[in-house]
């Protein structure tokens, strides 16, 4: 079973609060990973939307050219 990216981000943030280490490196690494994953997820979502819009434009353009 695969979890959603959003679920993983929340779990990583929660885990970063629960991890106890003397130097705090483990929790810092986990929270930074969550932040990077969130940034990548947002960018991928934006690129997918832009790709869908470009495909729609291309379909309309092809329909006009075929007429």
C-alpha positions, 0 to 999 in steps of 0.5 A: 500500500502506498501513502499519498505524498501529503500523508508522508509529509505530515508523517515526516513532520510529526516524526521530526517532533518525536525523534530525540537525539542529543544534537538534533541532527536527526529531526533537522534532517527529517524536517528538511526532507519533509520541506523538500518533498513538499516543494517538489510535490507542489512543483510537480502539481504545477507542471502537471497543470501546465502540461494539461493546459498545453495539451488542451491548447494543442488539441484545439489548435489541431481541430482548427487546422483540420477544418 
